[in-house]
Amino acid sequence: MSASQRASVRLGAILLCACAVCALLPETALAQETDENVLKVTTRLVQVSVVAHDKSGKPVRDLTRDDFILTDNGRPQPISVFSVQVAEPDAGSPAQPDTANPLTVSNRTLRASEKPVVVTVLLFDALNIPSLDDFLYAKREVIQFLSRLRPGEPFALYSINGPTVRVVHDFTDDSASLVFAAQKLSQSPLMNNALATPQVSLDPGHQSVSQLAAWIAEKSRQDEAARLRMTTEWTLTALANVAHHLAGIPGRKSLVWISDAFPITIGLDTHSLQNASQQQYYFSDRTNKIARLLTESQVAVYPISPSGLVTDHIYSAGVTPREAHATISEWATSGHMVTAGELAAPRVAAMVDLAGKTGGLAFYNANGVFESIHRAIDDSSVSYILGFYPPEAAWDGKYHEIGIKAKRADVQVRGRKGYFAGATEPESLPERHAALRLAVASPLEGAAIGLRVNVESNPLDWWGQDLVLVMDAHDVRFEQVSDRMRAEIDVALVQQSAGGRTLGGVKDTLLYALLPESYEHALSDGLFFDEKLTVMPSASRVRVVVRDVSTGAVGSVSLRVQRAH
């Protein structure tokens, strides 16, 4: 982009910054901007990734647009977009980062390859596998699977072992390298003796000893509930970070989540009948938000429990995931007091819920982890992309159920269960700040917004550095108001120590109001933003994060800093 074109794009942003003062005036001052001048965003494309199988469970490859029936809240919708993705192993190497210009750092290293491949992340959730035996068994099965990878199938290995998700190994088809990385997986320190029940060896007949034993037992329950709340919060944050990280990779992605998951409700147990004061914590709303994030990023979740068979009737092999999910949903909405039998596998509820809403499958009574991973991979080897444009009235800020059926009786189809039709109220400033802090704290790079950063040195030198941020305008939601295309983006440049502590940062909000010519330049060349940054000698890295206020889409890049000598 030429200097004049970049100036044109910046001029549009500056004009809207000036217009932002209008927000301080009474509403009547803005009434002149009528609905006739505002192009409402009602033609948003909703895409659904669908997998299809015959009665024997084999993928079906020959379906056409006319073989599908798609509904939005029960209303039939015309399928405007249709494509087939058949993932075949590629004999060549997977895409590698572009190193031609080391002074340009990008979060889109996987976009170089347009050939459909099976894109799979194995998320080893050591935080939620309480049993050491189950942990060692799952680790052994994962290593066995990775040791048999075929060339051309890129896999990534992530882990949750504490408050953050960690990239153990990024995408590669190098089986030996993945196995070496998997061998270093370790159980979470929180699992060591975390579930042990305190024992009292004194004479239980003595009243004071009985009271002490009761106090210890109650304290143990409270400590376990507190640990569950903490690990559940960490797990949900980790899943959100994974969704942002995988958003920039085109097509359907499979997240194979090796875990015993987490209870959607904490505190609603058999002890609640004796202790009415016990606090209850519900995570169903958070789980729904995470499911929306994952579906928008086209990530299908395949939870696999290494604990084997469960005992409650709703989780038996004779009950379909749909029936189990319906029962669980009824509990969540009715305040159902679960029974001791239902508590046998409360964590399965989260597995069924996330798998069902994202178009994946939950494996909690399967033959083994190794076989379940294979089934998850085979499940997504052929997928169909269906797209439709909901009518204007559909954008009501509510959750919409998507129904997908195949006209052929011998075909079973499965995809995401719904979508969130916009937002009736914009995010508050505290909500925006919290979302930006979460994106900054993530150890994974968000790729929902394509972002590259041009630097003067790599790694960054101390003191003054001129950074140029370039965002992919196609990934930003613009709305046409009068004769301008408008968007709002929050930007953060945060310096962090080697231990991850925040040392300082710069936060800004970019308000774009682009004329048609400038908007066309932005689509072809990107949205530019310059920043003069004083790099601290104690900094280890600089996190650059951009977030679309309208959609919540995140793009981020981490820049290394030259170490002090």
Residue pairs with C-beta under 8 A, 6 or more apart in sequence:
1 9
1 521
1 524
1 525
1 526
1 528
5 518
5 521
5 525
6 525
6 528
8 515
8 517
8 518
8 521
9 512
9 514
9 518
9 521
9 522
9 527
9 528
10 528
11 518
12 484
12 512
12 513
12 514
12 515
12 518
12 519
13 510
13 511
13 512
13 513
13 514
15 484
15 513
16 484
16 486
16 511
16 512
16 513
17 511
19 513
20 511
22 29
22 30
33 481
33 482
37 481
37 482
38 479
38 480
38 481
38 482
39 479
39 480
39 481
40 392
40 395
40 479
41 395
41 422
41 477
41 479
42 390
42 391
42 392
42 395
43 389
44 389
44 390
44 395
44 422
45 80
45 81
45 387
45 388
45 389
46 72
46 387
46 388
46 389
46 390
46 402
46 419
47 81
47 298
47 385
47 386
47 387
48 70
48 359
48 385
48 386
48 387
48 402
48 404
48 415
48 416
49 251
49 252
49 298
49 300
49 359
49 383
49 384
49 385
49 415
49 416
50 68
50 359
50 383
50 384
50 385
50 386
50 404
50 413
50 414
50 415
51 59
51 359
51 379
51 380
51 382
51 383
51 384
51 413
51 414
51 415
52 59
52 60
52 63
52 382
52 384
52 406
52 411
52 412
52 413
52 414
53 59
53 60
53 379
53 411
53 412
53 413
54 60
54 410
54 411
54 412
55 410
55 412
59 378
59 379
59 381
59 382
60 382
60 411
61 84
61 86
61 382
63 84
63 384
63 406
63 408
63 411
64 82
65 79
65 82
65 386
66 407
67 406
67 407
67 408
67 411
68 79
68 384
68 386
68 404
68 405
68 406
68 407
68 413
69 76
69 403
69 404
69 405
69 406
69 407
70 76
70 77
70 79
70 386
70 388
70 402
70 403
70 404
71 77
71 402
71 403
71 404
72 388
72 390
72 394
72 400
72 401
72 402
72 403
73 394
73 400
73 401
74 401
74 403
77 388
77 390
78 388
79 386
79 387
79 388
80 387
80 388
80 389
81 385
81 386
81 387
81 388
82 384
82 385
82 386
82 387
83 384
83 385
84 382
84 383
84 384
84 385
85 116
85 251
85 252
85 382
85 383
85 384
85 385
86 116
86 381
86 382
87 116
87 117
87 118
87 380
87 381
87 382
87 383
88 116
88 117
88 152
89 117
89 118
89 150
89 151
89 152
89 153
90 113
90 115
90 117
90 152
91 151
91 152
92 152
93 173
94 110
94 113
94 117
94 152
94 154
94 171
94 172
94 173
95 109
95 110
95 111
95 112
95 113
96 109
96 112
97 106
97 109
98 104
98 106
98 109
98 112
102 458
103 454
103 455
103 456
103 457
103 458
104 452
104 453
104 454
104 455
105 452
105 453
105 455
105 458
105 557
105 559
106 450
106 451
106 452
106 453
106 557
107 248
107 445
107 446
107 447
107 450
107 451
107 452
107 555
107 556
107 557
108 248
108 447
108 450
108 451
108 452
108 472
110 171
110 248
110 249
111 248
111 249
111 250
111 450
114 250
116 251
117 152
117 153
117 154
118 153
118 154
118 254
118 377
118 380
118 381
119 154
119 171
119 246
119 249
119 251
119 252
119 253
119 254
120 153
120 154
120 155
120 156
120 253
120 254
120 255
120 256
120 376
120 377
121 155
121 156
121 157
121 158
121 242
121 246
121 253
121 254
121 255
121 256
122 142
122 146
122 155
122 156
122 157
122 158
122 256
122 258
122 373
123 158
123 159
123 160
123 165
123 242
123 255
123 256
123 257
123 258
123 259
124 138
124 139
124 142
124 157
124 158
124 159
124 160
124 168
124 182
124 185
124 258
125 159
125 160
125 235
125 257
125 258
125 259
125 260
125 261
126 135
126 159
126 160
126 161
126 185
126 186
126 187
126 188
126 191
127 160
127 161
127 162
127 188
127 190
127 191
127 231
127 234
127 235
128 160
128 231
128 235
128 259
128 260
128 261
128 262
128 347
129 135
129 138
129 187
129 191
129 258
129 259
129 260
129 306
129 307
130 191
130 194
130 195
130 260
131 307
132 187
132 191
134 260
134 306
134 307
135 187
135 191
135 306
137 306
137 369
138 258
138 306
138 369
139 182
139 185
141 306
141 368
141 369
141 370
141 373
142 182
142 185
142 258
142 369
142 373
143 179
143 182
143 183
144 370
145 369
145 370
145 373
145 374
146 155
146 157
146 175
146 178
146 179
146 182
147 175
147 179
148 175
149 155
149 173
149 175
149 178
150 173
151 173
152 173
153 173
154 171
154 172
154 173
155 171
155 172
155 173
155 178
156 167
156 169
156 170
156 171
156 172
157 167
157 168
157 169
157 178
157 181
157 182
158 165
158 166
158 167
158 168
158 242
158 444
159 165
159 166
159 168
159 185
160 166
160 188
160 234
160 235
160 238
160 259
161 186
161 187
161 188
162 188
162 189
162 190
162 234
163 234
163 237
164 234
164 237
164 238
164 241
164 441
164 442
164 443
165 238
165 241
165 242
165 442
165 443
165 444
166 443
167 443
167 444
168 181
168 182
168 184
168 185
169 177
169 178
169 181
169 182
172 178
190 227
190 231
194 224
194 227
195 224
197 217
197 220
198 216
198 217
198 219
198 220
200 209
200 212
200 213
200 216
202 209
203 209
204 210
204 213
218 275
221 271
225 266
225 267
225 278
225 279
225 281
228 262
228 263
228 266
229 266
229 281
231 262
232 262
232 263
232 266
232 283
235 259
235 261
235 262
236 262
236 283
236 286
236 287
236 290
237 438
239 290
239 293
239 294
239 354
240 289
240 290
240 293
240 438
241 438
241 442
241 443
241 444
242 255
242 299
242 444
243 290
243 293
243 294
243 296
243 297
243 299
244 293
244 297
244 439
244 442
244 444
244 446
244 447
244 448
244 554
244 556
245 442
245 444
245 445
245 446
245 447
246 253
246 255
246 297
246 299
246 447
247 296
247 297
247 298
247 446
247 447
247 448
247 553
247 554
248 446
248 447
248 448
248 449
248 450
248 555
249 447
251 298
251 383
252 298
252 300
252 380
252 383
252 385
253 297
253 298
253 299
253 300
254 299
254 300
254 302
254 360
254 376
254 377
254 379
254 380
255 294
255 299
255 300
255 301
255 302
255 360
256 302
256 304
256 373
256 376
256 377
257 301
257 302
257 303
257 304
257 351
258 304
258 306
258 369
259 303
259 304
259 305
259 351
260 305
260 306
260 307
260 347
261 303
261 305
261 347
261 348
261 349
261 350
261 351
262 283
262 347
262 350
263 283
263 346
263 347
263 349
263 350
264 282
264 283
264 284
264 287
264 328
264 332
264 346
264 349
264 350
264 353
265 280
265 281
265 282
265 283
265 284
265 331
265 332
265 338
265 346
266 280
266 281
266 283
267 278
267 279
267 280
267 281
268 280
268 337
268 338
269 338
269 343
270 339
270 340
270 343
271 278
272 278
272 280
272 337
273 337
282 332
283 350
284 332
284 353
287 350
287 353
287 354
288 357
288 399
290 354
291 353
291 354
291 357
291 358
292 419
292 420
293 552
294 300
294 301
294 354
294 357
294 358
295 357
295 358
295 359
295 416
295 419
296 419
297 448
299 358
300 355
300 358
300 359
300 360
300 380
300 416
301 354
301 355
301 358
301 360
302 355
302 360
302 361
302 362
302 363
302 372
302 376
302 379
303 350
303 351
303 354
303 355
303 360
303 362
303 363
303 364
304 363
304 364
304 366
304 369
304 372
304 373
304 376
305 347
305 348
305 351
305 362
305 363
305 364
306 369
307 364
308 365
309 365
310 344
310 345
310 348
310 364
310 365
311 341
311 344
311 345
312 341
312 342
312 344
312 345
313 319
313 341
314 323
314 324
314 327
314 328
314 342
315 324
315 345
315 348
315 364
315 365
316 365
317 365
321 352
321 355
321 356
321 361
321 362
322 356
324 348
324 352
325 352
325 353
325 356
328 349
328 352
328 353
329 353
330 336
331 338
331 349
338 346
345 364
348 362
348 364
351 362
351 364
352 362
352 364
354 360
354 362
355 361
355 362
356 362
356 417
357 416
357 417
357 418
358 416
359 414
359 415
359 416
359 417
360 376
360 379
361 375
361 376
361 379
361 414
363 372
363 375
363 376
366 372
366 375
386 404
386 415
390 400
390 421
394 400
394 421
395 421
395 422
396 421
396 422
396 424
397 421
397 422
397 423
397 424
397 425
398 420
398 421
399 418
399 419
399 420
399 421
400 418
400 419
400 420
400 421
401 417
401 418
402 415
402 416
402 417
402 418
402 419
404 413
404 414
404 415
405 413
406 412
406 413
426 549
427 435
427 549
432 490
432 547
432 549
435 547
435 552
436 490
436 492
436 507
436 545
436 547
439 446
439 492
439 545
439 547
439 554
439 556
440 492
440 494
440 502
440 505
440 543
440 545
440 556
442 556
445 556
445 557
445 558
446 545
446 553
446 554
446 555
446 556
447 555
448 475
448 548
448 553
448 554
448 555
449 471
449 472
449 475
449 476
449 546
449 547
449 548
449 553
449 554
449 555
450 471
450 472
450 474
450 475
450 526
450 555
451 469
451 470
451 471
451 472
451 544
451 546
451 555
451 556
451 557
452 469
452 470
452 526
452 557
453 467
453 468
453 469
453 470
453 544
453 557
453 559
454 467
454 468
454 470
455 465
455 467
455 559
456 465
456 466
457 465
457 562
458 559
458 560
459 559
459 560
459 561
459 562
459 563
460 535
460 542
460 559
460 560
460 561
460 562
461 535
461 562
462 535
462 536
462 537
462 561
462 562
462 564
463 534
463 535
464 532
464 533
464 534
464 535
465 532
465 533
465 534
465 535
466 530
466 531
466 532
466 533
467 493
467 530
467 531
467 532
467 533
467 544
468 528
468 529
468 530
469 491
469 528
469 529
469 530
469 531
469 544
469 546
470 525
470 526
470 527
470 528
471 489
471 526
471 527
471 529
471 546
471 555
472 526
472 527
472 555
473 519
473 522
473 523
473 526
473 527
474 523
475 548
475 553
475 555
476 487
476 489
476 527
476 548
476 553
477 487
477 548
477 550
477 551
477 553
478 485
478 486
478 487
478 512
478 514
478 519
479 485
479 486
479 487
479 550
480 486
481 513
483 515
483 516
484 513
484 514
484 515
485 512
485 513
485 514
485 516
485 519
486 511
486 512
486 513
486 514
487 511
487 512
487 548
487 550
488 509
488 510
488 511
488 512
488 548
488 549
488 550
489 509
489 510
489 512
489 527
489 546
489 547
489 548
489 549
490 507
490 508
490 509
490 510
490 546
490 547
490 549
491 506
491 507
491 508
491 509
491 510
491 529
491 544
491 545
491 546
491 547
492 505
492 506
492 507
492 508
492 543
492 544
492 545
493 505
493 506
493 531
493 533
493 542
493 543
493 544
493 545
494 502
494 504
494 505
494 506
494 542
494 543
494 545
495 502
495 503
495 504
495 505
495 535
495 536
495 539
495 541
495 542
495 543
495 561
496 502
496 503
496 539
496 540
496 541
496 542
496 543
497 503
497 538
497 539
497 540
498 540
503 536
503 538
503 539
504 536
506 531
506 533
508 529
508 531
509 549
510 527
510 529
512 522
512 527
514 522
533 542
535 542
535 561
537 564
538 564
539 561
540 560
540 561
540 563
541 558
541 559
541 560
541 561
542 558
542 559
542 561
543 556
543 557
543 558
543 559
544 556
544 557
544 558
544 559
545 554
545 555
545 556
546 554
546 555
546 556
547 553
547 554
547 555
548 554
